[in-house]
Every structure is written in C-alpha cells, then in structure tokens.
Amino acid sequence: MFKREFFDLSDSELEVFRKLNTPAKIQDFLNILKINFEESGDTCQSPRMVLRSRKAHCMEGALLAAAILRFHGHPPLLVDLEATKHDFDHVIAVFKQKGRWGALSKTNHAVLRYREPIYTTIRELIMSYFHEYFTDTGMKTLRKYSKPVNLSRFDNLDWIAAEDEVWFIPEYLTTIKHYNILNSAAIRNLRKADDLEIQAGKLVQYRT
C-alpha cells in the first residue's frame, strides 16, 4: 500500500513515487528525464508537471527528487549553490543516510550529479562539487551555498502537485543567507581547469 492522500497525486503519479524507493533509484530516474532547455521561455515546473513533461532542468529535477524523498519519509531539502556572474547557479536535493549527507542532482553534464551519502557536513558535500564547477574557459566559479531549505514550508502552496509553475521556491532561495566557501586569498590563487579538464567538461547527455 502507498499513501493515496499524498498531495492529491493520482494513482499513476504515486506509483512512480512508490517505485523510486531509494536515492539511487531517484537519481536514475532523474538521469533518464530529458533536459528542459526552456525553448519557449523560463520555466519552474512543479514535480507533477515534470512527471507529465518528462523533462527538467536542475531546479525542477531537485524539486521532483525532494518530493519523492519526502514520500519515502525524508525531509524535502534543497540546497542552493551560487556561482559567480560568469556561470550558472545550481540546486540539489540533499538527504541523510546513517548520519551522512548525500545529494541528488539533475544536470546535462557528466559531473555535478549524484553524491553518495558519505559526507559529514553540508559544506563538505558542497566542496565535492567545487573542482568540476568551471566555465568553458576553465574559470572555477562556485562561491557560496545555502543551508538546506525544507520545502514543507511551501505545503500551503501545493508545491508538489501544483498545475502552475512554482517560481516562489527559487525566488525564496535568492533571499536566504548563503555561506562563502572561499576567502579572497583562495580566490586569487585558483588555478584554471586545464585543456583536458575543459574538454571533458563539455561532455553532455542531451543536445538541443
């Protein structure tokens, strides 16, 4: 049996949630979703909308992952990763197993994806993304992160089953405190990714 009352999702939607009963299975599902290239303009689909469209970008994938984690008893937690103006921010869903943090992530690139639950702190988890977070010129751009945000604060807005886009969540993420991961001396001394790393970083799963 599964929770028929879970945010008024349909039986078919709940069946998807039910089958994805481990973080690894959730990540595998995220990976097979096409990338949402937002050809018709910016989107922020709810988890229900992602299930329907079968495509997602990082925020939408993180929202779906958080919703499924919640269905299976985890708190629905997102962490916002903030880059310099030369790059894009990223959002991940985080979870704990046996006292250690892991992450679920939707991305078109080969890196910045799943993280095993082996990290003792959120900062340690975030730092695992640092060296692969660079631009096409090799500039390393990850600078800040937020503490985990529990999406249950948005339950009254029906963020899981909404038929309209849920812009209120990314808008909220931009307002909360973010923590620096580097000081100015460390930033000055950063080495650029080399040519081989840059070429490897261009590997993508889907093309427009």
C-alpha positions, 0 to 999 in steps of 0.5 A: 500500500502507498499513501493515496492522500499524498498531495492529491497525486493520482494513482499513476503519479504515486506509483512512480513515487512508490517505485523510486524507493531509494536515492539511487533509484531517484537519481536514475530516474532523474538521469533518464528525464530529458533536459528542459532547455526552456525553448519557449521561455523560463520555466519552474515546473512543479514535480507533477508537471515534470512527471507529465513533461518528462523533462527538467532542468536542475531546479525542477529535477531537485524539486521532483527528487525532494518530493519523492524523498519526502514520500519515502519519509525524508525531509524535502531539502534543497540546497542552493549553490551560487556561482559567480556572474560568469556561470550558472547557479545550481540546486540539489536535493540533499538527504541523510543516510546513517548520519551522512549527507548525500545529494541528488542532482539533475544536470546535462553534464557528466559531473555535478550529479549524484553524491553518495551519502558519505559526507559529514557536513553540508559544506563538505558535500558542497566542496565535492562539487567545487573542482568540476564547477568551471566555465568553458574557459576553465574559470572555477566559479562556485562561491557560496551555498545555502543551508538546506531549505525544507520545502514543507514550508511551501505545503500551503502552496501545493508545491508538489502537485501544483498545475502552475509553475512554482517560481516562489521556491527559487525566488525564496532561495535568492533571499536566504543567507548563503555561506562563502566557501572561499576567502579572497586569498583562495580566490586569487590563487585558483588555478584554471581547469586545464585543456583536458579538464575543459574538454571533458567538461563539455561532455553532455547527455542531451543536445538541443 
